[in-house]
Amino acid sequence: MVYKSQKIANWYFTIALFLFVLQVVMGLWLISNYVFTIPQEIVNVFPFATARAMHTNLLVLWMLLAFMGGTYFIVPMETESEIWSPNLAWFQLIALVVTGVVALIGFAFGWTKGRPLLEIPPPLNYMVVVGALVFLFNVGMTMFKARRWTVIQGTLLGGLVFLALLYLAGIPFYRNEVIDWYYWWWVIHLWVEGAWELVTGAIMAFILMRLTGVDRQVVEKWLYVEIGLFMFTGIAGTGHHYYWIGAPKYWLWVGGVFSALEPLPILLMVIDTMNHVRHRHAKIINPHTWTIAVGCAVFHMIGAGVWGFAHTLPQINYYTHGSQVTVSHGHLAFFGAYALLNLLVFYFAMPRLRGIEIYQPTRAKLGFWTMCSAMMLMGLTFGIAGVLQSYLERVLGMGYMTAQSYMRLWMGVTLVLGVFFLGGVLITVFDLLSPKAATERLD
């Protein structure tokens, strides 16, 4: 570590890891509701909708904190300067954590806006906006003060600007429900498949460059492709969410054609880097970090690309919309695109923050492969349950609860896999919070 202000990133990472564990525990509770009959006394106090709101909002919060911590670690190295204001970084962290805690407590007592994934009430929404704007201002000032512009910096800053602006679209309520859902997807889709994709591309490019020694031009050329696909397919791809909300019919064509191409530059960037590393016969220190990068690209392409494209074709989505097929796609896509990206950042940064240049990868490998194997199988079991659900409910016309009884076996298998996934998460978190230096240099 060269810059003192990078230390703030460690607090973002640590809190994000704790929230990650909490999110997975909440997910296990949710899947238990599909397998077991929960006593009504418990349901009255802690209903399914409350647990789901906690699960999804914990997802958003820990990933945002991880993105922000990663940015505060990367930007000083990329600009070769300290963070403009560490105090603002501390204020932002405290504000967002307090907002998250209040939101979770509020959910438990029924204080919610009611919108899925955007349940936090307006007063807390404003705090999120303040935190995002403070973050954007602090990072922007760091870059402008340094005056060492690169494609990575520009892509990262652009993604952060979109991240802050698009959140505003989800704050107002609209009397017309079609219009309300129309703008709701500006946040849900364009955050995930727009702003977050740009941030992912920039972070991945930086880490590949530092990790492998590949030339900057190799990774930055794919960032231009990523920006182009965001402007071309990411925005138009929002249409696959407009099929069934009462929007015009042309969205069936637009959404069906312009979907699922955003992950492609990330995968090609990693493949291109692999070719350059192989031709230069370069050895990579901390090869497990490289493994996570490859896993992120592959999972990203499978979950967001292949699963996403197949699921969002109108002819298929007509039957699978809102089923467990959606859940399968969501878990694979979020884990591959963003959870693994954040774990990549953690393993790149956290040992360095503790003065460890080369870490012992034994526990890291166990945690990584446990999580990846469990999540891949969970994606399959969710998918099988979703296909059953779609056929039973939407082809045969069975009732919702009747269809659930046929899905219970697969949801039970998913619960078991979820326990294994939690085990992998706990191993990973323990390893990151107490990394060990390698006994001998890997290079």
C-alpha positions in Angstrom: 0.0 0.0 0.0 1.4 3.4 -1.0 -1.4 5.9 -0.2 -2.6 6.4 3.4 -6.2 7.2 2.3 -6.6 3.7 0.9 -7.0 2.5 4.5 -10.6 3.7 4.5 -11.4 1.0 1.9 -10.8 -1.7 4.5 -13.8 -0.5 6.6 -16.0 -0.6 3.5 -14.9 -4.1 2.7 -15.3 -5.4 6.3 -18.8 -4.1 6.7 -19.7 -5.4 3.2 -18.6 -8.9 4.1 -20.7 -8.9 7.3 -23.7 -7.8 5.3 -23.0 -10.5 2.7 -23.2 -13.2 5.4 -26.4 -11.6 6.7 -27.9 -11.6 3.2 -27.1 -15.3 2.7 -28.6 -16.2 6.1 -31.8 -14.3 5.1 -31.8 -16.2 1.9 -31.7 -19.5 3.7 -34.7 -18.4 5.7 -36.6 -17.5 2.5 -36.0 -20.9 0.9 -37.0 -22.6 4.1 -40.5 -21.1 3.6 -40.8 -23.1 0.4 -39.7 -26.4 2.0 -41.3 -26.3 5.5 -44.7 -25.1 6.8 -43.7 -22.1 9.0 -45.9 -21.7 12.1 -48.4 -18.9 11.7 -47.2 -17.3 14.9 -43.8 -16.7 13.3 -45.3 -15.6 10.0 -47.4 -13.0 11.8 -44.2 -11.5 13.3 -41.8 -12.0 10.4 -43.7 -12.5 7.1 -42.1 -13.7 3.9 -42.3 -10.2 2.3 -40.3 -8.7 5.1 -37.6 -11.3 4.8 -37.4 -10.8 1.1 -37.1 -7.1 1.5 -34.2 -7.6 3.9 -32.5 -10.2 1.6 -32.7 -8.0 -1.6 -31.8 -4.7 0.1 -28.9 -6.3 1.9 -27.7 -7.4 -1.5 -27.8 -3.9 -2.8 -26.2 -2.4 0.3 -23.2 -4.7 0.6 -22.5 -4.5 -3.1 -22.6 -0.7 -3.1 -20.3 -0.5 -0.1 -17.9 -3.0 -1.8 -18.0 -0.9 -5.1 -17.3 2.2 -3.1 -14.5 0.6 -1.0 -13.0 -0.8 -4.2 -13.1 2.6 -5.8 -11.4 4.3 -2.8 -8.6 1.6 -3.1 -8.2 1.8 -6.8 -8.5 5.5 -7.6 -5.4 6.6 -5.6 -3.3 4.0 -7.5 -4.8 5.0 -10.9 -4.5 8.8 -10.3 -1.2 8.5 -8.2 -2.7 10.8 -5.6 -4.5 10.6 -2.2 -8.3 10.6 -2.0 -9.4 14.3 -2.1 -11.2 14.1 1.3 -10.9 11.0 3.6 -13.3 12.7 6.0 -16.0 12.8 3.3 -15.4 9.0 2.7 -15.9 8.4 6.4 -19.1 10.5 6.5 -20.4 8.7 3.4 -19.7 5.3 5.0 -21.4 6.2 8.3 -24.4 7.7 6.6 -25.0 4.7 4.4 -24.5 2.1 7.2 -26.9 4.0 9.5 -29.4 4.3 6.6 -29.2 0.5 6.0 -29.6 -0.4 9.7 -32.6 1.9 10.1 -34.1 0.5 6.9 -33.8 -3.1 8.1 -35.3 -2.2 11.5 -38.1 -0.3 9.7 -38.9 -3.4 7.5 -39.4 -5.5 10.6 -42.0 -3.0 11.8 -43.7 -2.5 8.4 -42.0 0.8 7.5 -41.6 0.2 3.8 -42.4 2.0 0.5 -43.8 -1.2 -0.9 -41.9 -1.4 -4.2 -39.9 -4.6 -4.6 -36.1 -4.0 -4.3 -36.8 -0.3 -3.6 -38.7 -0.7 -0.3 -36.8 1.9 1.7 -39.1 4.9 2.5 -38.5 8.4 1.0 -36.6 9.9 4.0 -34.0 7.1 3.7 -34.0 7.4 0.0 -32.8 10.9 0.3 -29.9 9.7 2.6 -28.9 7.2 -0.1 -28.8 10.1 -2.6 -26.7 12.2 -0.3 -24.3 9.3 0.2 -24.1 8.7 -3.6 -23.5 12.4 -4.4 -20.8 12.7 -1.7 -19.1 9.7 -3.1 -19.3 11.0 -6.7 -18.0 14.4 -5.6 -15.1 13.0 -3.6 -14.0 10.6 -6.4 -14.5 13.3 -9.1 -12.4 15.8 -7.2 -9.7 13.3 -6.7 -9.5 12.7 -10.4 -9.8 16.3 -11.5 -7.1 17.3 -9.0 -4.7 14.7 -10.2 -5.2 15.4 -13.9 -4.0 12.0 -15.0 -7.0 10.9 -17.1 -7.2 7.3 -18.3 -9.9 5.3 -20.0 -10.3 3.3 -16.8 -10.9 6.5 -14.8 -13.3 7.9 -17.3 -15.3 4.6 -17.5 -15.4 4.4 -13.7 -16.5 8.0 -13.2 -19.1 7.6 -16.0 -20.6 4.5 -14.3 -20.7 6.3 -10.9 -22.5 9.3 -12.5 -25.1 7.0 -14.0 -25.4 5.1 -10.7 -26.2 8.3 -8.8 -28.6 9.8 -11.4 -30.6 6.6 -12.2 -31.5 6.1 -8.6 -33.4 9.3 -8.6 -35.9 7.8 -11.1 -37.1 5.3 -8.4 -38.0 7.9 -5.8 -41.2 9.5 -7.0 -44.6 7.7 -7.1 -46.7 7.9 -10.2 -50.5 7.5 -10.2 -50.5 5.5 -13.4 -49.2 2.1 -12.5 -47.7 1.5 -16.0 -45.7 4.7 -15.8 -44.6 3.8 -12.2 -43.3 0.4 -13.3 -41.8 2.0 -16.4 -39.5 4.2 -14.3 -39.0 1.5 -11.7 -37.1 -0.5 -14.3 -34.8 2.5 -14.9 -33.4 1.9 -11.5 -33.5 -1.9 -11.4 -32.4 -2.7 -15.0 -30.2 0.3 -15.9 -28.4 0.2 -12.5 -27.6 -3.5 -12.9 -27.1 -3.8 -16.7 -25.9 -0.2 -17.2 -24.1 1.7 -14.5 -22.9 -1.4 -12.6 -21.6 -2.9 -15.9 -19.4 0.2 -16.5 -18.1 0.1 -12.9 -17.4 -3.7 -13.3 -15.6 -3.1 -16.6 -13.4 -0.4 -15.1 -12.5 -2.3 -12.0 -11.9 -5.6 -13.9 -9.6 -3.8 -16.3 -7.6 -2.2 -13.5 -7.1 -5.4 -11.6 -6.2 -7.4 -14.7 -3.6 -4.8 -15.6 -2.0 -4.8 -12.1 -2.4 -8.5 -11.5 -0.9 -9.8 -14.8 1.2 -6.9 -16.1 -0.8 -6.9 -19.3 -0.5 -3.7 -21.3 -3.0 -1.0 -20.6 -4.1 -0.8 -24.2 -5.2 -4.5 -24.1 -7.8 -4.0 -21.4 -8.8 -0.5 -22.2 -9.8 -1.3 -25.8 -12.5 -3.6 -24.4 -13.8 -0.7 -22.2 -14.6 1.2 -25.4 -16.6 -1.9 -26.5 -18.3 -2.0 -23.0 -19.3 1.7 -23.2 -20.7 1.1 -26.7 -22.7 -1.9 -25.7 -24.1 0.0 -22.7 -25.2 2.8 -24.9 -26.5 0.5 -27.6 -27.8 -2.7 -26.0 -28.0 -1.9 -22.3 -30.4 1.0 -22.6 -32.5 -0.6 -25.4 -32.4 -3.9 -23.5 -34.6 -2.4 -20.8 -37.4 -3.3 -23.1 -37.4 -6.9 -22.0 -39.0 -5.7 -18.7 -41.7 -3.8 -20.6 -43.4 -6.9 -22.1 -46.3 -7.3 -19.7 -46.8 -3.9 -18.0 -49.0 -2.4 -20.7 -46.3 -0.7 -22.7 -46.4 -0.5 -26.6 -45.9 -3.8 -28.5 -42.6 -2.6 -30.1 -40.9 -3.4 -26.8 -41.3 -7.1 -27.5 -39.0 -6.7 -30.5 -36.6 -4.2 -28.9 -36.3 -6.2 -25.6 -35.9 -9.5 -27.3 -33.1 -8.4 -29.7 -31.1 -6.0 -27.5 -30.6 -8.2 -24.4 -27.7 -10.0 -22.7 -24.8 -8.6 -24.7 -23.4 -6.4 -22.0 -21.2 -9.2 -20.3 -19.5 -10.0 -23.6 -16.6 -7.4 -23.4 -15.8 -8.6 -19.8 -15.4 -12.1 -21.1 -13.4 -11.1 -24.1 -11.2 -8.8 -21.9 -10.2 -11.8 -19.7 -9.6 -14.1 -22.7 -7.4 -11.5 -24.4 -5.5 -11.0 -21.2 -5.0 -14.8 -20.9 -3.5 -14.9 -24.4 -1.1 -12.1 -23.6 0.0 -13.7 -20.4 0.5 -17.0 -22.1 2.5 -15.5 -25.0 4.7 -13.5 -22.6 5.1 -16.6 -20.3 4.4 -14.2 -17.4 3.9 -15.6 -13.9 1.1 -14.2 -11.9 1.6 -13.6 -8.2 -1.5 -14.6 -6.2 -2.8 -16.9 -9.0 -6.0 -17.4 -7.0 -7.0 -13.8 -7.5 -6.6 -14.5 -11.3 -8.9 -17.6 -10.8 -11.6 -15.4 -9.3 -11.3 -13.0 -12.3 -11.8 -15.8 -14.7 -14.6 -17.2 -12.6 -16.3 -13.8 -12.6 -16.1 -13.5 -16.4 -17.4 -17.0 -17.0 -20.2 -16.8 -14.4 -21.1 -13.3 -15.6 -21.5 -14.7 -19.1 -23.5 -17.7 -18.1 -25.8 -16.0 -15.6 -26.3 -12.6 -17.2 -25.6 -13.6 -20.8 -26.8 -17.1 -21.6 -29.5 -17.4 -18.8 -30.5 -13.8 -19.4 -30.9 -14.1 -23.1 -32.8 -17.4 -23.0 -35.1 -16.1 -20.2 -35.9 -12.7 -21.8 -37.0 -13.9 -25.2 -40.7 -12.9 -25.4 -41.9 -16.4 -26.5 -40.2 -17.9 -23.4 -40.8 -15.0 -20.9 -44.5 -15.2 -21.6 -44.5 -18.5 -19.5 -41.5 -18.0 -17.1 -42.0 -14.3 -16.1 -42.0 -14.1 -12.3 -41.4 -17.8 -11.8 -38.4 -19.5 -10.1 -36.7 -19.3 -13.5 -36.4 -15.6 -12.8 -34.9 -16.4 -9.4 -32.4 -18.8 -11.1 -31.3 -16.1 -13.5 -31.1 -13.5 -10.8 -28.9 -15.6 -8.5 -26.5 -16.7 -11.2 -26.2 -13.2 -12.7 -25.7 -11.3 -9.5 -23.2 -13.8 -8.1 -21.2 -14.0 -11.3 -21.3 -10.4 -12.3 -21.0 -8.6 -8.9 -20.4 -10.9 -6.0 -17.4 -12.5 -7.6 -16.2 -9.1 -8.8 -16.3 -7.8 -5.2 -14.5 -10.9 -4.0 -11.9 -10.2 -6.7 -11.4 -6.7 -5.3 -11.3 -8.0 -1.7 -8.6 -10.5 -2.5 -6.6 -8.0 -4.5 -6.8 -5.3 -1.9 -7.3 -6.7 1.7 -4.0 -8.6 1.9 -2.2 -5.5 0.6 -3.9 -3.4 3.2 -2.4 -5.7 5.9 1.1 -5.6 4.3 0.8 -9.0 2.7 2.0 -9.1 -0.9 1.5 -12.8 -1.6 -1.2 -14.6 0.5 -1.7 -18.2 1.3 -4.5 -19.4 -1.0 -5.6 -22.7 0.7 -8.7 -21.4 2.5 -9.5 -19.0 -0.3 -9.6 -21.9 -2.8 -11.9 -23.9 -0.6 -14.3 -21.0 0.0 -14.3 -20.1 -3.7 -15.0 -23.5 -5.1 -17.6 -24.3 -2.5 -19.5 -21.1 -3.3 -19.2 -21.5 -7.1 -20.2 -25.1 -7.1 -23.1 -24.5 -4.8 -24.3 -21.5 -6.7 -24.1 -23.2 -10.1 -26.2 -26.1 -8.8 -28.6 -23.7 -7.1 -29.1 -22.0 -10.4 -30.0 -25.4 -11.9 -32.4 -26.4 -9.1 -34.1 -23.1 -9.1 -34.4 -23.4 -12.9 -35.9 -26.9 -12.7 -38.4 -25.7 -10.1 -39.2 -22.7 -12.3 -39.8 -24.8 -15.4 -42.1 -27.1 -13.4 -43.9 -24.0 -12.0 -44.3 -22.4 -15.4 -45.7 -25.6 -17.0 -48.1 -26.4 -14.1 -49.4 -22.9 -13.5 -49.4 -21.4 -17.0 -49.9 -24.4 -19.3 -52.0 -26.8 -17.2 -53.6 -24.0 -15.2 -53.0 -25.3 -11.7 -53.3 -23.1 -8.7 -50.2 -21.5 -7.2 -50.2 -23.6 -4.0 -50.9 -26.8 -5.9 -47.8 -26.2 -8.1 -45.7 -25.5 -5.0 -46.2 -29.0 -3.8 -44.6 -30.4 -7.0 -41.7 -28.0 -6.6 -40.9 -28.8 -3.0 -38.3 -31.5 -3.7 -36.2 -29.1 -5.8 -36.6 -26.3 -3.3 -35.4 -28.7 -0.6 -32.3 -29.5 -2.7 -31.7 -25.8 -3.1 -31.9 -25.3 0.7 -29.2 -28.0 1.2 -27.0 -26.3 -1.5 -27.6 -23.0 0.2 -26.2 -24.3 3.4 -23.0 -25.4 1.5 -22.9 -21.9 -0.1 -23.1 -20.3 3.4 -20.2 -22.5 4.5 -18.2 -21.3 1.5 -19.0 -17.7 2.3 -18.0 -18.1 6.0 -14.7 -19.6 5.0 -14.0 -16.8 2.5 -14.9 -14.1 5.0 -12.7 -15.6 7.7 -9.8 -15.9 5.2 -10.2 -12.3 4.1 -10.4 -10.9 7.6 -7.3 -12.9 8.7 -5.2 -13.5 5.6 -1.9 -15.5 5.9 1.2 -14.7 4.0 2.5 -17.4 1.7 5.4 -19.3 3.2 7.3 -19.0 -0.1 7.0 -16.8 -3.1 4.7 -18.1 -5.8 6.7 -16.5 -8.6 
